[in-house]
Amino acid sequence: MKKTALLKKIGVMAIAALVMILPLYADFNPFNFPDSAEIRRAVKDTWLTAPLEDIRAKTIESRENNEGTLYQIRLEETADDFKIIIAPQSFLSVNRVSGQQTKTVQMEVYPEGAPGSYVLYRSKKDGSPERMCWYFNQDAEVYVQFRKEDTKTVADLLVFGSFAARSVPVGIPFDKMYTTSFSELYRVTLKSLPWQKVTVVPKQYHSSLQMVGVIKDNIMRIDYAEDAAYNESGLLYSITTGKPMKIVSEDTGTSYDSVVADDKNDVLPTGEDFTGDNADSVQQPKKEKRLTLSNAGFIKWIIDGLVEPLTGSGTKIIELLQPTVQYDELSKNGVLSQKWNLSFSLDWSRNLAAKALSARSSRMFNYKEGGVDVTIEPFAAELVDGRPVNVAGYVSETGYAVKKLKSLLYVLAVTEPAYCYLAAIRQPSRVVRSEMAFNECAIFFPYFDDTGRFGCYVFENGREMTLENFCGKYADSFAHLERVKTNDYFFPMTNPGYFE
């Protein structure tokens, strides 16, 4: 009996201790950042709902919550509204130079878009509240905002200017949200907002980063040659003619002869890099193992690095050229396709992705059966000049607008962490400017670093480039994406069997 009474007493004490602890941590949330709710409760009347003339007279204020997190409260003005910012403290490493010495110091900062920041927008006309933004991600362009629509409160979830959700009703009155914790907002919207699209889980990208590292180690040994690709045996061939290409040693002189392609196999020229010439003889520096590749050949070289270790040989060029698009013979594209290959890089990328899938499976897949096409529609609209605009997402046999790739790749990195993506680029032709053709291709490796910040490696034409530069280069184009599963077991060819 005494033992039972003692256990009951211990249980009561444990529950009491838990009740005391819970309020201290109630404002924490699944994204693992401290919430500003406690601070907002304290400054609601003096900052959030006070007359704007009173707020303008205020100086920057700092407050610490019960968990020891320091917040800064400040007012900032834009052309159209006021922003009341409640931002947590963080530190930025800064190099300070004094004479010949450089010292790294930690500078205290309170960024508006840091995880845990809260921003209230109020109208300059009458001071009325317009919207509230919560930042929960390492990337400040990924956030959730709440607005008033008549008598309702609605939520938007934005990813780099694209709406993953728009005008979703929230069962909390707007005036109650000044002091609502992020945990409560998350709980209320758990089923109505697609949090799964933006919930980052780091340390899932080892195979992608492993492949990137191997590619980087080899790209400085790659020489560009139009139309060049290594066949399944590692011999250099012309893609469009099926003829071998000869490597000429540096000490014997350069022999770079054109190979004339049949009209029906010609590719419709696009972009500045296309020359229209196909070489059957390419110069190779003496005593140096180098690779000679075209744009398409480079992408094949990467996929062969996944396929060959599993099958014993690379992919066959002739199989990668199999058409995947059927045009109506009487349509404009149907007429053009009788002379020009309008879908070259789309066919190439689709077939490569299908070969990669088949190599790690027990059966052979074509691109339709394997589900390699990326066709997801994760966004309801996009933000254009500060206003939401309904736009097309995926377009069949065309892909996605290149300018929206960053938001798409972000969602793909969250939802498909073990994949890279081949991109077939559909762009205006230099021959017929009113027409579009798939000529170029690239490969994307989206990932999140250990802090949860988004990044994406991009490779094209045997070189690395930033995602921003890629989107700028192809700003008026489209990209059709094909998913390929990454693998640590990645061994691209480094010592090609030169054709003699």
N, C-alpha and C positions, 0 to 999 in steps of 0.2 A: 504493500500500500504506500509506504514511504517513497519507494522508488517511482511509483506511478505519479505521485504528487509532485516529486522533483522534476520528472520529465515534463509534466504539464506546466510547471513554473518556468522551466527553461524555454518551452515553446512559446509561452506568452511573452517572455522577455525578447525572444528572437523576432516575433511579429512586431513588437513595439519598436525595436531597433530598425526593422525594415521600413516601418511607417515613417520614422524620423529621417531615414536616408533617402527614400524615394523622391521627396520634393526637391532635393538638391540636384537629382539627375533626371528629373521629369522632362526637362527641356532638351535633352539629347535625343538623337534621332538615328535612323538606319544609315545615314550617310556619314556618321561619325564626326560631326563638327558641333561646337557649342552653339546654342541657340540664343538669340537676342531677346527672347520674350520677356525675361526678367527686366532687362534694361528698358524695353518698350513700355512695360507697365509703369516704370518709374518716371518716364519722360513723356507719357501720352499727352498730358495737359499742357506741358511747357514747350513741347516740340512738335508733336504729331498733329494735334488739333488746334493749337494756338493760332491767333491771327498772324498773318504773314509779316505784318509790320513789326510785331513783337519778335518773331523769329529772326528777322533781318538784323535786329539790334543785338542779337546774341553772339557771343564768341564761341569758338569750338569748345566742346565739353567732352571730358573723358569720365567713364564710369566703369567700375569693375563688378562683375557678377559674383555669385556665391562660389563658383568654381575657380575663381581667380583669373578669368579671362577679361582683359582690358578692352573696352570698346570706345570708339570715338564717335561723337554725334556732331554733325555739321550740316550746313545748308549750302547748296550749290545751285546756281541759276543757269538755265539754258535759254534758248531763244523763245521757247513756248511755255515753259513751266519751271517750277521749282523742284529740286530734289532734296529731300531730307534723308541723309545717309547715316546709318548706324552700322559701323564696320568694325570687325575684330582686329586686334593687333597682330601683325606678322612682321617678319624681318627679311631684309633684302641685303645680300652680300654686295658690297661696293668696294672697289679698289681706290685707295687714296694714295696719290703720288706726292711725295715730299723729297725734293731734290732728286737723288738717284734711287731712292728707296720707295717701294710700293708695299702698302699695308692693306690687307683685307679687313674691313670692319663690317659689323652688322648694323644696318640702318633701320630704325623703327618706321613702319609704314602701316597705313590703314586703307588698303585698296577697296574701291567700291564693289568690285566683282569677286572678292575673295570668298571662299566657302564660309557661310555663316553671316554674310552681309545681308542687310535689309534696306531697301530703298523705297521711300514713299514719294510719288509724283503728285504735285498739286498744281492746279491751273493758275497761271499768272493773272487771268481776268478776274476771277472771284475767289481764288484760294481753295476751291472745292477739290477734294481728293479725286484723282484720276485712276491710279493703279498702284499696286504694291508689288515689288519684285523681291524674290528670295533667291540668293545664290548658294548653291549646294555642291558645286562641281569645281574641279581645278581649272576648268576652262570657263572663263567668265561669260562666254557667249552661249552657254547652256544654262538656262534658268527657268523658273516658273514665275508667272505673274498672275495677279488676281485683279479683276475689274468689276465695276458696277454696270449692269445692263438693266435699266428700269429698276425694278425692286429686287433683282436677283444678283448674286455674286457668281461670276464665271471665271474659269481658269484657262490660261494658255501655257503650254509647255513648248519652249523654243530651243532649237538646236542650230546654231550658226545661221540664224535668220530664217530658218524653216520651222513651221508649226507642226510639231509632233502631235499636238492636240490644240484645238481652238474653241473657245467659248463653251467649255464644259461646265455645266451648272455645279455649284458647290453649296452644300447645305449649311452654310454659316453666313449670318448677316455681315455685310461689309464693315460696319462700324465695330463689330466684335473682333475683326481680324487684326486690329491695331495691336492687340495683346495676345493673340493666339500663338501658341508655340508651333514650330515647324513639325514636331512630332504629331500634333493633333491634325494639322493640315494634311500631312502624309497619310495618316490613318483614314481621314474622311475621303480622300481622293484615291486611295489605294486601288480601287476597282475601276474608277472612272478615268484616271490619267494613265498613260502608258509608261509608267516608271521603269519598266523592264528595258525600254529603249535607251535609257540614260543612266542606269545603275552600273557603274564601272566596277569590275573586279580585276585588279591588277594581277600580274604574275601568271597570266595565261598565254603569253605570247613568245615563249621560248623558241618554238620551232620556227616562227616567222622571223624572229631576230637572228636565229642561227643561219637561216637561208640568206638573209640580208648581209650578214657578215661574210659569208662565202662569196657572194656576188661582188661585194666591195673589194675583196682580196684579188679578184680576177679582172675587173673592168678596165684597169689601166693597161692590160695586155690585149685589149680588143681593138682591132682596126675596122673601121666601117667600110663596107663595099656594097654597093647597090645590088640587091637581088641575091645575095650570098647566104647560104645556109648549109650546115653539115647534115648529111643524110643519116640514116639509121646506123651506118657503120663508121661514122666519123669522117667521111670524105666530103670535100667542099663541092657543092653543086649550085647551079642557077635554079632559082625557084620557078621562074616562068617558062624556061625552055627544057628543064630536066637534063641539061648538059653539064658535064663536070667543069669545074673552074680550077685552073692551075695556079699554084703558088710559085712565084718566081723569087729566087734569092736576091738579096740586095746587091751582092757583088757581081751579078750577071746582067744587071740593068733591068729597067722596067719594061714590061710588056703588058699593056692594058687594052685589049682588043674588045670591041663591042660585039655582043651577041644579039642578033636581031630576033625579037620575039614574034610569034605568030599573032596576027591581029586579034583573034578570038581570045587569046590569053593575056592580052595587054591589060594593064591596070590603068584606070582613069587617073591621070596625074593630079595630085593635090599637094599643097604645102610648099614651103621654100626648099626643103631638102631633096625633093625629087628631081632627078636629072634626066630620067628616061633612058639612061645607058645601062647595059648589063655587061659585066666583065667576065671573060673566061680566063683571064690571067691577072693575078693580083700580086703586088710586090710584098715580099716577106723579109724583114730584117734578118741578116745572117746570125746564126747561133742563138737565136732567141725564140722561145716557144710562144707564139702569139696566136690569137684567134682572129679570123676574118669573118665578119658577120654583117648582115643588113639589119634593118629594124625588125622585120619578122623573124629573121634567123636568130637574132639575139633572144627573143622571147622563146623560140623553140629550144635554144641552148639551155635556158633555165628549166623548162619543163622536162627536157631530156635528162636533166640532173636528178629529177624525181623518178622518171620512168625507167631509165637504163639499169639502175641498181636492182630493180624489182623484176625486170623482164630480160635483161641481158643485151638489149639493143635500144637504140633511140627510136623516135617516131619516124614514120616514112613520109617524105615530102608529098608524094602523090596523094596520100590519104588525107593530109591536112588541107589539100586544095579542093576536096569534095564540096560541092555547093550545099549551102544550108538555107538559101533564100530562093524562092520561086517567084519570078516576075510574070505578070500577065504579058504575053507576047505582043498584045496590041497597045499596051500602055507605053508612056514615054520611057520609063525605066526599062521596060521589056525590049524596046527598040534599041536603046543605048547598050543594054547588056549583051546584045548580039555582037558588039564590037569591043566594048570595054567591060572589064570585071568590076562591077560596082560594089561587090561584097567581099573583096579579097581578104581584108584583115578580120572581118566578122567570121567568115568561114574558117580562117586559119586559127583564130582564138577559140572558137567553139569546138573545133575538132581537137585542138591541143588539150583543152580542158577535159573533153570526153576520154582522150587517151590516158590522161593522168588518173582519172577516176577508174578506168578499166584496169590500169596497172596494179592498183591496190585492191581490186575486187576479184571475185571468182568468176566474173562474166564480162563480156564486152558490152560497152554502152555506146550509144550515139548521144549527141548533145541533148536531144529531146527526152530520151529515156533517163538520162543521168541527172536531169535537173540542174545543169551547170549554169544556165542563164540566170542572172539576177534580175528579178522582175518585181521586187517588193515595192509597196507604196506606203512608206512610213510617214508621209507628211500630208497635211490637209491644205496647206497654203504656204506662202512665203512672204517675208517682210520686204516691201519695196518702197523706198523713200518714207519709211516710218509707218506705212499702211499695209495691212494684210491683203494679199492678192491671191486668188485661186489660180493655180498653174498646173500644167500637166506634169505628172511624174514620169513613170516609165512609158515609153512609146514603143509599141511592137516593132521589131526589126530595125529600131533606131537607137533605143537606149535612153539615157538621161542627159539633160543639158549639163555640159561640163562645168558651168559656173555654180551648179548646185552639188557638185561631187563631194565637197568637204562634209556637209551635213549628212549625206548618204553614207559615206565611208565611216563616219563617226558611229552611226547606228549599226552598221555592219560589224565594226570592231567590237561593239558591245555584245551583239547577238550571235556573231559567228567568229569567236576569237581565234580559231585555228585555221583561218583561211587567208589566202591572198587572192587577188583579182586581176585577171587579164582584161585589158581594155582595148576594144576595137574602136577606133576614132572615125566618126563620120563627119566629114568636113566639106566645104565648098570646093569644087574642082577648079583648077587653073584653066582647064580647056573649055568647060561649059560652066560659067560662074553660077548659073541658076540651078545647077544640079549638085547633088551631094554624093560622095563616094566613101566607102570604107577602104582606106589605103594604109594608114599608120596604126601602130599598136604600142601598148605600154603595159607595165605591170605595177600594181599597188600592193603595198604591205602596210595596212593600217594597224595600229597598236596603241596601247596605253603604257606609259612608263610606271615605275613602282609607286609614284606619287598619285597616279590616276590621271595624268595629263595626256591628252590625245596627241598622236603624231602619225605620220604616214610617209614611208619611203616610196619613192617613185623612180622607176628606171625606164629609160627609153633610148633607143639607138645606141645601146652599149654604154650609157652614161647615167649618172644619178642626177636628179633635179628635184627641186622642192615642189610640193603640191601647189603652192601659190603660183610658181612659175609655170607649171603645167596648165593650170586653169587660165592663166593669162595668155599663154601661147595659143590655146584652143578655145578662146572665150566664146566664139560663135559656133562651136561645134558640139557634137554629141558623143557620148561614150557608152558603148554597149559592154556590160561587164559579165565576165564568166568566172565562177568561183572554182578555186583549186585548193585542196587541203594541203597545208604546209607540213613539213616533216623534217625532223632532225637528220634523217637518213638521206641527205642531199649531197650528191657528188657530180656536179656538172663536168663535162669534158674539159681537160686542161692540156692534153697532148694529142691534138687531132691527127688522124692518119691522112697526111697530105697526099692528094692525088698526083701521081707522076705521069 
